[in-house]
Amino acid sequence: MRPPHSAKMQLEDWSGLRVLLALARTGRIAQAARALGVDDTTVSRRLKALERDLGCELVARSADGTLTPTPVGADVVARAEMMEGHAAEIEDLLGRQAGRLRGTVRITAVPLIANRVLVPALPPLLAAHPELTVEILPEARDLDLARREADLALRMARPSLGGLRVTARRLGTLAYGVFCARGAADGPLPWINYDDAMAYLPQARWLARLRASREVAVSGLRVRDAETALEAIAHGIGQALLPVCVGAADGRLRAVDLAGLRAGLRAGPLGDLPDPPTRELWLLTHADSARLRSVQTVRDWVGEVRWPPVACHPGRH
């Protein structure tokens, strides 16, 4: 269903369409406001103005408070996504004509990688290209590249979805290790456990296997992501698995010697303490975004990021 022909919305009213896109992608007014860099009231006001100009309801609120596009709203969103893509291509063209790199590139990764690896490596890229804007989206969920929720995505597993329009490049393999607070006393420490909803994570499965084979102490904290686990470790709550390249770079933490850990744990019915898991790191790009010079530049930068230290084993590109 298309919007009514009597709609008075002008094409230059891009701010309203950006609000609709943000709401379709986040499902929440507060999250859309954060993504756009405005307050909640501004999002609500612009949405109401857009619906008034188009003469129809564009989003509906579900029982849990999530906002989802109505049928006509989904139609508008699809066209707004095309407009967004065209706007990015125009900005890229103007930048080429001026001999400068222009554009906004959105890259998504799990919070731990976004905050602990990408952000610290960002200053030289921004200094080299002052008209480039990089939006780093720390998201545990997989954003949809086909819907332009992001231009680039770092995934910690071999991608199984995405379609023919999404290309994947293996960056390397993240090795995991056990970490505790730097000032923690020697001896058994409680393990920081994961929420049941995150039981599929390799580090959660490793701990579940350990607990199934031995009686080990578990802290009173459950977490949903490795970023929270890292902060819990730093504050002395217990020990947990982290990517070695992240844990070793945080001065508040120290690695737990696995040989000593094994010696302190009696072998259980499942055998000796298993080696910590490893996870592949992949960079995904949508073909439509890959045409833009700004996306190409950021994609190349991600591929060249030095993941400190060398315990992040490099993969073949």
N, C-alpha and C positions, 0 to 999 in steps of 0.2 A: 504494500500500500504506500502510495506516495503522499507527501504533504499536500494540503489543498492549494489549488492554484491561486487562491485569494491571499496567500501569505504575504505579509508586508516586509518580511525580513530582507535586509539589504545584504549583498555579498560581502560588504566590508565589515559586517558584524561578526568577525572571526572570533571575538572573545567568547561569545555565547556558544559557538560550536566547539571551541576548545574545552569549555566547561562540560559540555555534553560528552565529549570524548573521554575526559578524565573520569567522569562519573561511570561511564560504561566500562572503563578499565579497572577502576578501583571498587566500585559498588558502594562507596561511602562518601558523604559530603566532606568529612574531616580529612580523609586521605586524598580526595581530589583537590582540596584546598592546599594541602602540603605539596602536592605534585605541581600545582600551578604557582605556588608562592604567594597565595592570597589568603584571606581569612574565610571562615565558614559562611559568614553573612554574604560576602561577595559572590560565592558560588551559588548560594540559594537565590540571590537577587538576579544574577545573570541567567540562571536556568528558567526562572519565572518569566523573565523578559523574552527569552527565546520561545518558550511555549506560548506566550501571549501573541508574539509576532506571527508564529506559525499557525496559531489557532487550534492546537491539539496538545494532548499530554504526551510527553516524550519519555518519561521514566515512571516506573511504578515501584512502590515500596512493598517488599515481601514481609512475611511474618517476623523474620529475624532482623528486620531493619535494613536489609540489603536493597540497594536501588538497582533495578535492571531496566533496560530499554523496553518500551512498549513495541508492538510490531512496527508502528510508524517511526518510533524512535530508533529502532534498529536500522530502518531504511535510511534515516538521516545520518546515523553514525557511519554507515558504510560509505556514503557520499562524502562525509566530512573527512574520513580517512583518506579518500582519494585526493581531496583538496589539500590535506596536510602533506601528502606525498608530493603533489605538484608544487606547493610552496617551498618545500625543501629543495626540489630540483631547480626552481628559480633562484633561490639563494645561492645554490652551488654554482649556477651559471654566472651570476653576477660576481661571485668571488673569483671565478676563473678569469673573467674579463678584466677584473681589477688586479689580477696577479696575487691575490691573497686567498687564504683558506677561511671560508665562512661556513657557518652552519651549526646546528645543535645535534649532538649525537648522544643517544640514550643507550647506556650499557647496564645490563642487569647481572647480578651475581648474588650468591648467598651472602648474608651480612658479614660473615667472617672474612671472606675473600674481598668483598667490596671495601670494608673498613680497614682491614689490616694489610692488604697488598696493593689494591688499585689506588686508593687515595694517597698513600705515601709516595707512590711512583708518579703521581700526576703533575707536580709543579713544572718539570722541564717541558712537558708537552704543551701546557698552557702558555708558558713563557715563549715558546717557539712560534705559537699561533695565537696571538692576542684576540683575534676575532672568532675563535672557535669556542663553543660552549659544550662541555661534557656533563651530561646528567648521569650520575651513578645511582642506580636504583637497587638498594639492598633488599632483595626479596627472596624468601625461602621458596615461594611458589614459582613455577615456570611461566614467565610471561610469554605471550603469544607474539612472535615476530611477524607472522602473517598479518596480524591486525595492527601492526606498528606500535604495539605496546612497548617495544624496545627495538633498537637497531642492531644491537649485538647482545649476545647472551653467553655467559660463562656457565657451563654445566659440569657438575662433578660426577658424571657418568656418561657412558657412551649413549648418544641420543638415539631414541627409537622412533620418535615422531618428528613432524615438521614438514614433510612433503618434499616434492622435488625442487621447490623454490628456496629451500634452506640448505646452505652448505655448512659442513662441519669440519673443523680442523683440530686435530689432537695436539694439545700444547705440552702435555707431559703427564707424569704420574705423581700424585701427592702421597708421600709416605706418612704414616701416622705413628705417634709415639705417646708414651704416658708422661704427663706433666703434673707438677704440684707447685705450690708457692715456694719462692726462693728461700724464705725463712722457715719453711716447714721442718719439723724435727724428723730425724730418721726413724724408720719403723712403719708399721702398717698404717695407712691412711684410709679414711672412708672414700668410697667411690661415688662420684656424682652421676646420678642415674638420669635416663631420658624418659620423658612422658610416653605413655603407651602408644599415643598417636604417632610417635616418631620411631617406633620399634623396628621399622624397615631400614633405618640408617645403618651402614656397616659398623660404625663405632658402637651403636646401641646393641646390635646383634653380637658383637664381640664381648661386650660386658655381660649380656644375657648368657652366653656360653660359659663365661667364667663363673657366674653366679650359680649356674646349673651344676657345675662340677665341684665347687668348693663353697665353704661357708666364709663369705667375705663381708666386711662392714660396708654399709651403704649410708650415705649422708641423708639428711632429711629433706634435701632439695631435689626436685625434678626439673629438668630443663627441656626446652623444645628446639634449641639450636646450639651450635658450637660457640657462637659469640657469647651467649649467656654462660655456657660452661666455662669459657676462658675467664670471664670476670669472677665467677664463683671460685675457680682455682686461685686466682690472684688474691682473693680475700680470705684464703685459708680454709675454705669449706671442705675441700677434699681434693682428690686427684681424678683425672679424666684423660681420655684420648683427644689429641689435637693433631692437625697437620704439623709435621716437624718444622716446616718453613715458617709457620705462624708462631708456634709455641717458643721456638728458639730465638725469635726476633723480639720477644717481649721480655724486658729486663726484670719483670716481677715474677717470672716463672723459672723453673729449672726442670730439666729432663730427669725422669726417674729411671735409674739403671734397671734394665729388664732382667739382667742376670741376677741382681740382688732381689728383684721382685719375684722371680721364679724360685729362688732359694727360700724365700720366706713363705711360699705357698706350697703346701703338700700336693702332690699329684692327685687328681681326682679321677672319677670313673671315665672322663673324657680324655684323659691323658694330661700331658704337660701344658703349661700356659701357652696358648696359641700366639703366633706372631701377630702384631697389630696389623690392621687392614691397610690396603692402599686403595686410592681412588683415582681414576683417570680424570683429567681436566680437558674439557673441550670448549672450543670457541665456535659459536653459531652465528651465521650471518644470513639475512634474507637477500635474495638476488636483487630485489628492487632497491633496497638500501645500499647494496654494495656498489651500485653505479656512482654514488656520490663520493666526491673526493674527500669530504670530511670523514665519512664512514671508513673509507679506505685507510686514511691516515690513522684513525683511532684503532682500527683493526690491526694495522701493522705495529702500532705502539703496544697493544696488549700482547702480541706475539713476541715482542722484544723485552717485556718486563722481566727483570731478573728476580726470580722467586727466591728470596734469601731464607736459609743458606742453601748449599748444594744438595741438601737432603730431599728437595723437590726434584726428582729425577727427570731430566728433560726427555721429552718424547720426540719422535721423528716427525717433522712437519710434512 
